[in-house]
């Protein structure tokens, strides 16, 4: 059951909330309203309290972003002002970017760079002290004319590892449905997408393996637009389309484990279950599965003899191998030999499910 709490400020004039950001590392909620009032909320004894309040009183906050470690937050205002602060409320630096109107911000995974989106559709890269590095080349807008507006910028932090070394992780999407996914800020061969819809939201899942792009789309024969969420791999492969009822899809967010996605439509919140394509197989009382190691850019194969462990008839959470044991032999090869053979393949990816033969005596793993 979903528990909904209403947070009321005791010290500030109420205003409609414009931006909400969650600090997962420190379990803090940051909000900003239409007056530019920023509040950092924290939970104490099952109650939410205002930990910090700040109001610049000059402009509206357009976006906020915590870095990977949750120790710094970057706040961008519509008039070009940028403030970077610490999790304990200290101001690290502030800067006014002259002649620009900001709309979006994102940290790089190593917290060394900041990506700023502008109202004219441009994307600029700055270092973590506010010095401009470069203007990003936007390849997805080639031959596009007319007004161009950014929908969202999301740079996957890499906290749960990558599906492949040098995997695209910086997603930039425009309201016209054009999107590019870059391996790094200077990538001159990004993955290009044309989603064919009016985009309002974009979010990576918890491990950067699925990109959800949401908005509205008009189908042939329909008299109005339909809310949809399109799911893509980091390489631009379309996985699935999810239709959502209602008038306007305004936000979406992944559950921490990537098994559910929540979508805000009008005054409703819809939830959808995600069924990942696990890479696993079964062979002679042994469950064999592959998973990504977050601390290393590699895949690993685990063999689990479930019959030797009473009470564990099923492998729950195939991406969590710490509670599973290794089987000693399989078709004359030790699991260590097979594991080393797979891990020694540079830049390899287990692309398809692990399969066993009909007799359950041999295993096949495609690299």
C-alpha positions in Angstrom: 0.0 0.0 0.0 1.2 3.5 -0.9 1.4 5.9 2.0 1.0 9.5 1.0 2.3 12.3 3.2 1.7 16.0 2.9 4.6 18.2 3.7 3.7 21.7 5.0 6.2 24.4 5.6 5.7 26.2 9.0 7.9 29.2 8.1 7.2 30.0 4.5 4.3 31.2 2.4 2.8 28.2 0.5 3.5 28.1 -3.3 3.0 25.4 -5.9 6.0 23.1 -6.0 8.0 23.2 -9.3 11.0 21.0 -8.7 11.5 18.0 -6.5 14.8 16.1 -6.1 15.7 13.1 -3.8 19.1 12.6 -2.2 19.3 8.8 -2.0 22.7 8.7 -0.1 21.5 11.0 2.8 17.7 10.3 2.5 16.8 13.9 2.1 14.1 15.6 0.0 14.7 18.9 -1.8 11.8 21.0 -3.1 11.5 24.4 -4.8 8.2 26.3 -5.3 7.1 29.0 -7.8 8.5 31.7 -5.6 12.0 30.2 -5.7 11.8 29.0 -2.1 14.1 25.9 -1.6 13.4 23.6 1.3 15.5 20.5 2.3 13.4 18.0 4.2 14.6 15.3 6.5 12.9 12.5 8.4 13.2 12.3 12.2 11.2 9.8 14.3 8.9 9.1 11.3 8.1 12.8 10.8 9.3 15.1 8.0 10.9 18.4 9.2 12.4 21.3 7.4 16.2 21.0 7.8 17.2 24.0 5.7 15.3 26.9 3.9 16.7 29.3 1.3 15.2 31.9 -0.9 17.2 34.0 -3.3 14.2 36.3 -3.9 15.2 37.1 -7.5 14.3 34.3 -9.8 12.6 30.9 -10.2 14.5 27.7 -9.7 14.3 25.7 -13.0 16.2 22.6 -11.9 18.3 21.0 -9.1 20.6 18.0 -9.1 22.5 16.1 -6.4 25.9 14.6 -7.4 26.6 10.8 -7.2 27.8 10.9 -3.7 24.9 13.1 -2.5 27.3 15.6 -1.0 26.8 18.5 -3.4 23.7 20.0 -5.0 23.7 22.3 -8.0 20.7 24.7 -8.3 20.1 26.6 -11.5 17.8 29.7 -11.8 16.0 30.9 -14.8 18.0 34.2 -14.9 21.3 32.3 -15.3 22.3 32.1 -11.6 24.0 28.9 -10.5 24.6 27.9 -6.8 26.5 24.8 -5.7 26.0 23.9 -2.0 26.9 21.0 0.3 24.6 18.5 2.0 25.1 20.3 5.3 23.8 23.6 3.9 27.1 25.4 3.2 27.4 27.4 0.0 30.4 26.2 -2.0 30.2 28.7 -4.9 27.8 30.8 -6.8 28.0 32.4 -10.3 25.8 34.4 -12.6 26.0 33.2 -16.2 25.5 36.4 -18.2 23.2 36.4 -21.2 21.8 32.9 -20.7 18.5 31.4 -19.4 18.9 28.0 -17.7 16.5 25.2 -17.8 18.3 22.0 -16.8 21.4 20.7 -14.9 23.1 17.4 -14.5 26.3 16.2 -12.8 28.9 13.9 -14.5 29.4 10.5 -12.8 32.7 11.7 -11.4 31.3 15.0 -10.1 34.0 16.9 -12.1 31.6 18.4 -14.7 28.2 20.1 -14.8 25.9 20.0 -17.8 23.6 23.0 -18.3 20.6 23.2 -20.6 19.5 26.5 -22.0 16.1 27.8 -23.1 17.3 28.1 -26.7 18.1 24.3 -26.7 21.9 24.6 -26.4 23.8 22.4 -23.9 27.0 23.8 -22.2 29.6 21.9 -20.2 31.2 23.5 -17.2 33.7 22.2 -14.7 32.7 21.7 -11.0 33.9 25.3 -10.1 31.8 27.0 -12.8 34.4 27.5 -15.6 33.0 26.8 -19.0 34.6 23.9 -20.8 32.8 23.6 -24.1 29.5 23.9 -25.9 28.1 20.5 -26.6 27.5 19.4 -30.2 23.8 18.4 -30.8 23.7 15.8 -33.6 20.1 14.8 -33.1 18.8 18.1 -34.3 20.4 18.0 -37.7 18.0 19.4 -40.3 15.5 20.4 -37.6 13.9 23.8 -38.0 11.7 25.9 -35.7 11.7 26.4 -32.0 13.7 23.9 -30.0 13.2 23.2 -26.3 14.9 20.8 -24.1 12.8 18.1 -22.3 15.4 16.6 -20.0 19.1 15.9 -19.5 20.0 12.8 -17.4 23.6 11.6 -16.9 23.5 8.1 -15.4 25.8 8.1 -12.3 27.3 4.7 -12.8 26.7 3.8 -9.2 25.4 0.3 -10.1 27.9 -0.4 -12.8 27.5 -0.3 -16.6 26.1 -2.8 -19.0 29.2 -2.5 -21.0 32.5 -0.6 -20.7 32.3 2.7 -22.5 28.5 2.4 -22.6 26.4 5.4 -23.6 25.1 7.1 -20.4 24.5 10.8 -21.1 21.0 11.2 -22.4 19.8 14.5 -23.9 16.2 14.7 -25.1 14.1 17.5 -26.8 10.4 18.1 -26.7 10.2 17.3 -30.4 11.1 13.7 -29.7 14.8 13.9 -30.8 17.3 12.4 -28.4 21.0 11.6 -28.3 22.8 9.3 -25.9 26.5 9.9 -25.5 29.4 7.9 -24.0 31.0 11.0 -22.7 30.7 14.8 -23.1 32.9 14.9 -26.2 31.4 11.9 -28.0 31.1 12.7 -31.7 29.3 9.5 -32.6 26.3 9.4 -30.2 23.3 7.2 -30.4 20.5 9.1 -32.1 16.8 8.6 -31.5 13.6 10.0 -33.0 10.9 8.8 -30.7 8.1 10.3 -32.8 6.4 11.9 -29.8 6.2 15.1 -27.7 8.6 14.3 -24.9 8.0 15.5 -21.3 10.1 13.1 -19.2 13.2 11.0 -19.4 14.9 8.8 -16.8 17.5 6.0 -16.6 16.8 3.0 -14.4 19.0 2.2 -11.4 21.8 0.6 -13.4 21.7 2.5 -16.7 20.5 -0.4 -18.7 17.0 1.0 -19.7 16.1 4.5 -20.6 12.5 5.5 -20.2 11.3 8.4 -22.4 7.7 9.5 -21.8 5.3 12.0 -23.4 2.4 12.0 -25.8 1.9 10.5 -29.3 -0.9 10.5 -31.8 -1.5 7.1 -33.5 -3.1 6.6 -36.9 -6.8 6.9 -36.7 -6.8 8.5 -33.3 -8.5 11.9 -32.7 -6.2 12.9 -29.8 -2.7 12.2 -28.4 -2.1 9.2 -26.1 0.3 9.2 -23.2 3.1 6.7 -23.8 6.4 5.7 -22.2 9.0 4.2 -24.6 11.8 2.0 -23.2 15.2 1.9 -24.9 18.6 0.3 -24.3 21.6 2.6 -24.0 22.4 1.7 -27.7 19.0 2.9 -28.9 17.3 -0.4 -29.3 13.6 -0.1 -28.7 12.4 -2.5 -26.0 8.7 -1.8 -25.3 5.9 0.8 -25.5 3.7 1.4 -22.5 0.4 3.3 -23.0 -0.8 5.4 -20.0 -4.3 6.8 -19.5 -5.1 10.4 -18.7 -4.5 13.9 -20.2 -0.9 14.7 -19.5 2.1 12.7 -18.4 4.2 15.1 -16.3 6.8 12.9 -14.5 8.1 9.4 -14.1 10.5 7.7 -11.6 12.0 4.3 -11.3 11.9 2.2 -8.2 15.3 1.7 -6.6 15.7 -1.8 -7.8 14.3 -1.1 -11.3 11.4 -3.4 -11.0 8.7 -0.8 -11.0 8.1 2.6 -12.6 5.8 5.3 -11.3 4.1 7.8 -13.6 2.4 11.1 -12.6 -0.6 11.8 -14.9 -2.9 14.7 -14.1 -3.8 14.1 -10.4 -3.0 10.4 -10.5 0.0 8.2 -10.0 0.2 5.0 -12.0 2.6 2.1 -11.3 3.9 -0.4 -13.8 5.8 -3.6 -13.0 9.0 -4.2 -15.0 10.0 -7.7 -15.9 13.7 -7.7 -16.8 15.1 -10.3 -19.3 17.3 -12.1 -16.8 20.2 -14.1 -18.3 19.8 -17.5 -16.7 19.5 -21.2 -17.4 19.1 -24.5 -15.7 21.4 -27.6 -15.9 21.4 -30.7 -13.7 20.1 -29.2 -10.5 22.2 -26.2 -11.2 20.9 -22.7 -11.9 23.4 -20.7 -14.0 23.0 -17.0 -14.4 25.0 -13.9 -15.4 25.1 -10.6 -13.7 26.9 -7.3 -13.8 29.4 -6.4 -11.1 28.9 -2.8 -10.0 32.4 -2.3 -8.8 33.9 -3.6 -12.0 33.1 -3.2 -15.7 32.6 -6.9 -16.3 29.9 -9.6 -16.3 30.1 -12.6 -14.1 28.6 -16.1 -14.4 27.4 -17.9 -11.2 26.6 -21.6 -10.8 24.2 -22.5 -7.9 23.4 -26.1 -7.0 20.0 -25.4 -5.4 19.6 -29.1 -4.3 22.5 -28.8 -1.9 21.0 -25.9 -0.1 17.7 -26.9 1.7 15.0 -24.4 1.8 16.2 -22.5 -1.3 14.2 -23.9 -4.1 14.2 -20.7 -6.2 16.8 -18.0 -6.9 15.2 -14.8 -5.9 16.9 -11.6 -7.0 19.2 -13.0 -9.7 21.2 -9.8 -9.6 22.3 -10.4 -6.0 24.8 -13.3 -5.9 26.2 -12.8 -2.4 23.8 -15.3 -0.9 24.4 -18.0 -3.5 27.1 -20.6 -3.6 29.3 -21.8 -6.5 28.8 -25.2 -8.0 32.1 -27.1 -8.4 31.9 -28.8 -11.8 29.9 -28.7 -14.9 30.6 -30.9 -18.0 34.2 -31.5 -17.0 35.1 -27.8 -16.5 35.3 -26.1 -13.1 33.2 -23.0 -12.7 36.3 -21.0 -12.0 37.8 -21.9 -15.4 34.6 -21.0 -17.1 34.3 -17.7 -15.1 37.9 -16.8 -16.0 37.3 -17.6 -19.7 34.4 -15.2 -19.8 36.0 -12.4 -17.8 39.1 -12.6 -19.9 37.2 -11.6 -22.9 37.9 -7.8 -23.1 34.7 -5.7 -23.4 32.5 -8.8 -23.6 28.9 -8.8 -22.8 26.6 -11.8 -22.1 24.0 -10.8 -24.8 21.5 -13.7 -24.6 20.2 -15.9 -21.9 22.4 -18.7 -20.6 21.0 -22.0 -22.1 21.3 -25.6 -21.1 21.1 -28.6 -23.5 18.1 -31.0 -23.6 19.8 -33.6 -21.3 20.8 -30.9 -18.8 24.5 -31.8 -18.9 26.0 -29.0 -20.9 25.8 -25.2 -20.8 26.1 -22.7 -23.6 26.9 -19.0 -23.0 27.1 -16.5 -25.9 29.6 -13.8 -25.6 
